[in-house]
Amino acid sequence: MNWGKGLALAMIAFAGMMTWFVIKASQNDPSLVTDDYYAAELKYQVRIDEVGRARALSAPVAIALTRSSARVDLPAEMQGREVTGTLTLQRPNDPRADRIIVLPATTDGVYTVDDLALLPGRYNVLLEWKADGITYATEEKAHVP
């Protein structure tokens, strides 16, 4: 085989590889964490302040997830205060499995949510709560067995 045939085969192999990459890239789902990411980014300083207030509490929030339930234990200084909030469970690799749970008002600082039917895997957990007009937030990663 001479160098001309080798060069032609190399170019054909390269063109075939590039075609395969384009086909695979077009089949990839370009889902985002949120559709309105620009508006969410503009509000991010508010979120930083809320997370800072939550970190200043006496203890971190304890969030436990199983396939069928979630339990949220707020720090001791939240007990006796009327607390409302939202628990957002985002699954990074499947946005169809995301859950947004509105937490009703409570004064004991403990929330239990049943009948979730979560898929096993990793979730990004965002808890936003309000007590006495002050908003707090905490973010963590959790694994559902």
Phi and psi in degrees as a GROMACS rama.xvg file:
@    title "Ramachandran Plot"
@    xaxis  label "Phi"
@    yaxis  label "Psi"
@TYPE xy
-94.2742  176.601  ASN-2
-69.4059  -26.2667  TRP-3
-65.1926  -43.3359  GLY-4
-66.9041  -39.7715  LYS-5
-62.8801  -40.7016  GLY-6
-66.2547  -41.8481  LEU-7
-64.3287  -43.3737  ALA-8
-63.8437  -39.0425  LEU-9
-64.0902  -40.618  ALA-10
-68.424  -38.864  MET-11
-65.711  -42.4772  ILE-12
-63.0873  -40.6479  ALA-13
-64.7115  -44.1114  PHE-14
-63.9737  -38.8509  ALA-15
-65.6525  -41.5372  GLY-16
-63.4129  -43.1699  MET-17
-64.8292  -38.7224  MET-18
-62.7882  -42.476  THR-19
-62.4384  -42.1583  TRP-20
-62.4897  -41.4221  PHE-21
-64.9625  -42.1566  VAL-22
-63.8408  -45.863  ILE-23
-64.2205  -38.6006  LYS-24
-66.8  -35.0744  ALA-25
-73.6738  -19.7738  SER-26
-86.9781  -8.48873  GLN-27
-75.8572  135.798  ASN-28
-80.4175  115.942  ASP-29
-88.6175  44.5971  PRO-30
-69.1161  142.566  SER-31
-105.859  162.218  LEU-32
-63.6926  -40.9893  VAL-33
-141.57  144.348  THR-34
-73.7637  -31.7666  ASP-35
-102.847  58.6287  ASP-36
-64.2077  -29.6263  TYR-37
-69.0343  -45.0576  TYR-38
-64.1471  -37.4862  ALA-39
-65.9228  -35.5139  ALA-40
-68.4647  -35.203  GLU-41
-66.4662  -28.3694  LEU-42
-90.3797  6.27613  LYS-43
-67.8316  -30.3019  TYR-44
-64.4433  -35.2992  GLN-45
-62.0699  -42.1942  VAL-46
-64.0042  -39.955  ARG-47
-60.1288  -42.2314  ILE-48
-64.8793  -40.9373  ASP-49
-64.9027  -42.2091  GLU-50
-65.4605  -38.0061  VAL-51
-62.4572  -40.7105  GLY-52
-65.0941  -37.8709  ARG-53
-67.8752  -37.3784  ALA-54
-70.3545  -22.8821  ARG-55
-79.6796  -7.12897  ALA-56
-70.7752  167.043  LEU-57
-66.4553  -27.1353  SER-58
-147.938  154.307  ALA-59
-73.8729  160.601  PRO-60
-73.0144  137.159  VAL-61
-102.818  120.349  ALA-62
-121.543  122.931  ILE-63
-120.517  126.805  ALA-64
-115.943  139.05  LEU-65
-127.627  177.859  THR-66
-61.7686  -31.0013  ARG-67
-110.667  -8.33603  SER-68
-152.413  166.712  SER-69
-137.724  142.204  ALA-70
-130.191  130.477  ARG-71
-120.958  122.684  VAL-72
-113.884  114.941  ASP-73
-84.2057  158.675  LEU-74
-60.5266  164.798  PRO-75
-60.6851  -34.3192  ALA-76
-71.0137  -7.20224  GLU-77
-87.6175  -13.9742  MET-78
-71.8759  138.061  GLN-79
87.9035  -8.12427  GLY-80
-107.154  145.14  ARG-81
-76.0214  119.104  GLU-82
-120.438  131.533  VAL-83
-125.211  159.295  THR-84
-172.433  -175.719  GLY-85
-135.99  131.916  THR-86
-110.044  118.652  LEU-87
-112.094  124.604  THR-88
-112.784  112.553  LEU-89
-111.531  126.476  GLN-90
-97.1153  113.018  ARG-91
-59.3018  -35.444  PRO-92
-96.2946  1.04743  ASN-93
-154.442  90.5708  ASP-94
-63.9928  -15.645  PRO-95
-70.3891  -18.9619  ARG-96
-91.9343  4.7527  ALA-97
-65.5882  148.622  ASP-98
-134.123  138.237  ARG-99
-121.763  119.816  ILE-100
-118.511  121.197  ILE-101
-85.5625  123.421  VAL-102
-93.4395  123.605  LEU-103
-70.0282  167.215  PRO-104
-64.4917  138.223  ALA-105
-146.854  159.603  THR-106
-119.317  -5.15442  THR-107
-93.6181  -6.46106  ASP-108
76.8306  15.2733  GLY-109
-128.076  129.704  VAL-110
-119.796  136.884  TYR-111
-129.476  125.196  THR-112
-117.899  125.175  VAL-113
-109.969  171.346  ASP-114
58.2342  49.7534  ASP-115
-86.7025  -35.9211  LEU-116
55.3263  54.5984  ALA-117
-79.6967  147.864  LEU-118
-81.4427  148.744  LEU-119
-67.8709  144.878  PRO-120
136.743  -167.064  GLY-121
-88.3515  142.841  ARG-122
-132.66  144.222  TYR-123
-92.9404  122.309  ASN-124
-107.178  126.523  VAL-125
-122.781  119.323  LEU-126
-113.055  120.767  LEU-127
-116.7  128.469  GLU-128
-141.078  157.972  TRP-129
-129.047  131.55  LYS-130
-136.978  124.93  ALA-131
54.5135  38.1976  ASP-132
80.0847  0.482731  GLY-133
-105.879  130.646  ILE-134
-98.2233  137.183  THR-135
-125.237  158.601  TYR-136
-150.83  148.781  ALA-137
-142.192  141.342  THR-138
-125.753  137.987  GLU-139
-156.054  167.05  GLU-140
-104.125  138.657  LYS-141
-134.018  153.817  ALA-142
-119.074  127.51  HIS-143
-96.435  120.513  VAL-144
